[in-house]
């Protein structure tokens, strides 16, 4: 379990790394194994049409599963006092970022919410928006990290 983040403590970690969530990979593993079991069951019971559909689903899931497993340790975001870096792109400095925030969007009645991470890149005029369900963090943790790292940037560069 990761330590709690205190937004008033600027001596917290120098850098916050966000990885792909392991839940999505586990979900894909379960679907793949389930389709294999269903394939075997339908084949044994001579339900060849359903077995062929499950076979196609199984074959389609294998490369996606392998790709997900290979990317499990790939850093998606690096957030520190210098700025935000997305994957292997260049680090965007805090002086070139504004309106960084996290928010939740209601998906309709009883369908839950989707959490997003958004920031605006001033130079390019680009709005970056990412779904947090695919990442190893949540809205509350990321919003605190953004406050801490922005405050650290401001104090290191004497910005009020």
GULOMI-488064 format. One record per residue: residue in one letter; y, x negated, z of N, C-alpha, C, CB in turn. Coordinates in steps of 0.02 Angstrom, whole numbers, plus 32768, in hexadecimal, padded with zeros to 4 digits. Each point is the difference from the previous one (the first is absolute). Glycine has a CB too. Example, Ala and Ser with C-alpha at 12.3 -4.5 7.8 and 13.67 -1.06 7.14 Angstrom:
<atoms>
a7EE47D6C8186803B802D8000803C7FD380007FC5805F803Es80707FB37F9E803B7FD680038037802780257FE07FC57F94
</atoms>
This chain:
<atoms>
x7FC57FD68000803B802A8000803E7FD480007FC2805C803Dx806E7FB67F9A803D7FD87FFB802D800C803C7FF980057F83x80307FC98090802D800A8039803780327FEF7FE87F8C8026x80318095800F8037802E7FF7803F7FD87FEF7FCC80538050x805F7FCB7F89803D7FDF7FEB803A801B80287FD37FEE7F8Cx80537FE68092803C80148025803C7FF27FD47FC97FE98071x805A804C7F7980377FF67FD2803C7FDC80207FDA80667FC5x80277F95807D80377FDC80217FF07FB7800B801F806A8038x7FA47F817FB67FEA7FBC800A7FFD7FDC7FBD7FBE80228067x80757FB87F8A80037FDD7FC07FD47FC27FFE8074802B7FF3x7F6B7FC480447FD37FC87FFF7FBA80147FEA80437FCB805Bx7FB680747F8F7FC180177FE67FED7FD57FC3801680768029x7FB17F947FBC7FE57FDA7FC980347FF07FCB7F9380368016x806A7F8E7FD0802F7FEA7FCC7FF580247FBE80057F918037x7FBE80897FBF7FEF801E7FC07FCE8038800B80167F937FC5x7FF180A380167FD3803980047FDE80077FBD8049803B8056x7F747FC37FAA7FD980057FC37FDE80437FFC7FEE7F848000x8014809A7FC57FDF80417FF67FCB7FF77FCA806980408020x7F5B7FD77FF07FC67FFA7FD47FEB80457FE77FDB7F98803Cx7FF8806B7F927FE480417FED7FD7801C803A7FFC7FDD7F86x8003806480817FDB801E80367FB57FFB7FF4805F804E8016x7F7D7FA7801F7FB77FFB7FFB7FE080457FFB80047F948041x802180A07FD37FE780447FFD7FF180177FB9804080188066x7FEB7FD67F6B7FF580137FBA7FC37FDD7FE3807B80127FF2x7F7A7FB080237FC67FDB7FE97FC0801F801D80457F967FF6x7FBD807B804A7FC78021801F7FF180437FDE801C7FC6806Dx8018805E7F837FF980407FDD7FDE7FF67FBC8066802C803Ax7FAD7FA17FA27FE27FF17FBF7FB77FEB800780717FDE7FD5x7F7F7FFC80607FBB7FED800D7FD5803D800E80277F92802Ex7FF2809D7FFA7FDC803D80107FF5802A7FC180307FFE8075x800380097F617FF880267FC27FCB7FE07FD2807880248009x7F897F997FF47FD07FDD7FD57FB98008801980597FAE7FE3x7F9D804A805E7FBD8009801C7FEA80497FFA80157FA08050x8019808E7FBC7FF080477FF97FEC80127FB980508019805Dx7FD37FCC7F727FEE800F7FBB7FBC7FE27FEE807A80047FE2x7F767FC280397FBF7FE17FF47FC8802A801F80357F8E7FFEx7FD5808A80407FCF802A80217FF880427FD9801C7FCC8071x801C80527F7B7FFC803D7FD87FDE7FF57FBE806880268037x7FA57FA17FA97FE07FEF7FC17FB47FFC800880677FC17FDEx7F83801C80557FB87FFA800C7FE18044800F80127F8C802Cx800F809B7FFE7FE6804380117FFA802D7FC380337FF48072x8001800E7F658000802A7FC47FCD7FE87FCD8079801A8014x7F7E7FA57FE77FCF7FE47FD17FB980138015804E7FA17FE6x7FA48059805B7FBD8012801A7FF2804A7FF580097FA58057x802A80867FB07FF880487FF8800B80187FB88024800C8076x7FDB7FC67F5A8007800F7FB8804080277FEF7F8480017FFBx80B27FF180288041801D7FEF80267FC97FDA8002804F8067x7FEA7FA87F5B80167FC67FD9804A80037FED7F8D7FF77FD5x808E80448021804780067FEF802B7FE9803B7FE7805F7FB0x800A7FBB808A80267FEC803C7FF47FB6800F7FF78075802Fx7FCB7F747FC87FF17FB9800B80277FD47FD17F8E801F8026x807B7FF57F9B80267FD87FD1804A7FFF80127FAC801A7FA7x806E801E8071804680028016800A7FD2803C800B80777FD6x7FC77F8C805A80057FD4803B7FF67FB77FEC7FD5805D8048x80027F967F867FF77FBB7FE880427FE57FE47F8680187FE7x809C80117FF080417FEC7FE580337FF480377FE780417F98x801A7FEB809A802E7FF880397FF07FC08025800B807D800Ax7FB47F7580017FEA7FC4802480157FC17FDA7F9F80408030x80557FBF7F8F80117FC67FD7804C7FF67FFE7F9980127FBAx808D8024804580497FFB7FFF801B7FE680428003805F7FAFx7FDC7FB0808880187FEC80427FF37FB780107FED80748025x7FDF7F6E7FBE7FEE7FBA800F80397FCF7FF37F89801D7FE4x80967FE27FE080367FCF7FF5803D800E802D7FD97FF47F8Ax8035804C808280388010802D7FF37FE78047801B80647FB9x7FA77FA3805D7FED7FE9804380057FB480047FB48063800Ex80347F7B7FC080037FB6800080487FE980007F927FFB7FC2x80988025801680477FEE7FFD8021800B80448004801E7F85x7FED801A809C801C800F80427FEB7FCD8034800180797FE3x7FC07F73801B7FE67FD0803180207FBB7FF57F94803F8007x80777FAE7FBA80207FC07FF180487FFE80187FB67FF47F9Dx806B80478063804780038012800B800D804B801780297F8Ex7FB47FD9809A800780158046802D7FD180287F8E80337FF9x80727F8D7FF680297FCF802580407FEE7FDA7F987FD48034x807880507F98803C7FF37FD9803C802080247FBD7FFC7F94x80757FDC8079803C801880228028802D7FD080047F988049x800980A57FCC8027802F7FD7804B7FF7800C7FA080518004x80737FA7803C80467FF6801380057FC88033801A80787FE8x801A7F61801280127FCC80318048801080147FB07FA77FCEx8059806B807180438012801880137FCF80367FEF807B7FE5x80497F61801180177FD08032804C800180027F9A7FB97FEDx80838017803780498000800880257FEC7FC17FEE7FE58077x7FEE80047F5780207FEE7FC08001803B7FD07FDB7F8A8010x7FF480A47FF57FFF803A7FD37FBB801F7FFB805C7FCD7FC1x7F98805480067FC180227FF37FE27FE57FC080298068803Bx7F977F887FC87FDC7FE97FC57FC780307FF3801F7F878016x7FDD80927FAD7FCA802E7FEB7FCE7FD97FD7804F80638001x7F747F9B80177FC97FDB7FE080157FB97FEF7FD3806B7FD2x80257F807FEF80127FBC7FED80447FFB7FDF7F887FE97FF1x80A0804C801480437FFF7FE4802D7FD3802B7FF080757FD1x804B7F7F801680307FD7802680178026803F80257FC87F95x7FEC8013809E801C801D803D8045801B7FF17FBD7FB18048x804F808E7FCA8042801F7FF880257FF780427FD580567FAAx80647F8A805480277FF2803C801E8040801D80197F8D7FD3x7FF18073806F801D803B8022804580107FE57FBE7FE58067x80677FE87F818043800F7FE67FFC80237FBC802D7F9D803Fx7F9880667FA47FF680227FC07FD88042800A80037F907FC6x7FF1808380787FDB803C8010802C802E80297F917FC27FFDx806E807D7FF480228030802B7FD78040800480717FD07FE1x7F9D805680537FE18040800B7FB47FFC8006805E80347FC3x7F897F97805E7FB87FFA800B7FED803180377FFF7F867FDCx7FCC80A080197FED803280307FB980177FF480778025800Ax7F70800080277FC080217FFA800C804A800C7FBE7F998025x801A80917FBB80068047800C7FBE80237FF0807B7FFB7FE5x7F7F804280357FC580297FF48015803C7FD77FCB7FDB806Cx800B80377F65800D803A7FD57FC88033800B803D7FB87FAAx7FD7808680647FD08036800A7FE080137FBD8042802B8064x7F7C7FDA7F9A7FDD80107FC17FF2804A7FF67FCD7F908008x80528098801F7FF280477FFB7FE0801980407FF37FF87F84x8004804880807FE6801E803C7FB97FE8800E804880657FECx7FAD7F7C804E7FBF7FE880187FE07FCB7FD47FF1806E8033x80357F727FA27FE37FCB7FD780127FBB801A8006804D7F9Ex801E7FB0809980117FC0801D803F7FE27FE47F897FEE8012x80827FD37FFF803B7FDD7FEA7FED7FBF7FDD80428032805Fx7FEA7FB67F787FF87FBF7FE080397FD580187FC780317F99x80297F91807B80327FD2801A80137FCD7FCB7FD280108075x806F7FE27F8680197FD37FCD802B7FC8801F7FFE805F7FADx80057F69802F802C7FC8800E802C7FF87FC37FAB7FC5804Ex8098803E7FBC80307FFE7FC980367FCD800F7FE980797FE4x802C7F627FE8803B7FD6800580217FFA7FBC7FCD7FC08060x807280317FA080287FFC7FC380147FB77FF4802B80768011x7FC77F717FB380137FBC7FED804380047FDB7F877FD97FF8x80AC80088025804480067FE780097FE27FBB80277FFD8076x7FC27FC57F7F800A7FDD7FC07FE480267FC47FFC7F96803Ex7FC880837FC97FDF80217FC7800B804B7FFF7FAB7FA68002x806F807580358009804880057FBE80258004806A7FF57FC1x7F637FEA80587FBC801B80017FF0801D80457FDE7FAC7FA9x8005809080567FE7801E803F7FB67FF48004805A80597FFEx7F907F8680387FBA7FF0800A7FE48034803180127F837FE9x7FB980A080047FE28034802A7FB57FF58002805E80527FE4x7F857FAA80597FBA7FF280087FE08032803080157F867FE8x7FB0809180087FDA802D802A7FDD7FD780367FEE80527FA0x801F7FBE809F7FE37FD980377FB7800F800E80717FFD8030x7F7480397FB27FB98010800D7FD37FCA7FE3801C807A7FFFx7FFC7F5F7FD27FD87FCB7FE2800C7FBC80228004803F7F95x80267FC0809F80127FC180217FEB8001804980607FF37FB1x7F9D7FD2806C7FE77FF880458036800880357FAA7FB47FD2x8084807980258034800D80318012804A7FFD802D7F8A7FF6x7FFE808B8038801780458000804C800280067F9380268034x808880167FCA8049800A7FFF80217FE2803E7FF080677FBDx7FF57FA7807D80227FEA803E7FFF7FB480067FDF806C8037x7FE97F757FBC7FFB7FB78004802D7FDE7FCD7F8B800B802Ax8073800D7F9880277FE17FCC804B800A800A7FA280127FB2x8073802780678048800B800B801A7FD180377FF380787FDDx7FE57F7A805580147FD1803480047FBA7FE47FCC80498059x80027FA47F7F80007FBD7FE1803E7FF77FD47F817FFE8002x809080357FD8803B7FFB7FD5803F7FF6802A7FC880497FABx803E7FDB808D803B7FF9802C80037FBA801E7FFC807A801Ax7FCA7F6E7FFE7FFD7FBE802080127FC97FCD7FA980298051x80397FD97F75800C7FCB7FCE804780037FE47F8680027FE4x8095803B8012804580067FE980307FE680367FE180657FB9x80127FAA808680297FE780377FFB7FB580057FF0806B803Ex7FD57F7A7FB97FF77FB7800380277FE07FC67F8E800E8035x8070800E7F9080267FE67FC7804B800180107FA780287FB0x80718010806B80478006801080157FCD80357FFB80797FE5x7FDB7F7C804E80137FD080347FFB7FB87FE77FD880518057x7FF97F9F7F7E7FFA7FBC7FE4803A7FEF7FD17F848009800Bx8098802A7FD580367FF57FCF80448018801B7FAC800C7FA5x80588001809B803E801580228021803B7FDD80107F8B8026x7FC980A67FC98018803F7FE18003803580357FD07FE17F8Fx8068804280758005803480337FF580447FE4804E7FBA803D
</atoms>
